[in-house]
Amino acid sequence: MRANWNLVVEKILTHANEDDLSVLFHLLLTEEERSAVSGRLQVFQTLLAGELSQRQIAADHQVSIATITRCSNYLKNMPTNQKNLVKKLILD
């Protein structure tokens, strides 16, 4: 079976309320995966805010330096228009 990410996105978009999304994410993701997604979101938010060093981010959010480096590199290689969209999506 080949993964179809568009199906996942479509299901997420069809559920606008938090309770439905919570049920859906608990169905689709393990506790460890939900924690990893949450940690990565916090890392991206903190990197985009630009206020803390990578070591401070690791300590504050209990994520590995490797995760922070991957997120940081992803942001560095992102086109400006996409980075602006990401800022709008996760900082506002």
Disulfide bonds with the S-S distance in Angstrom:
none
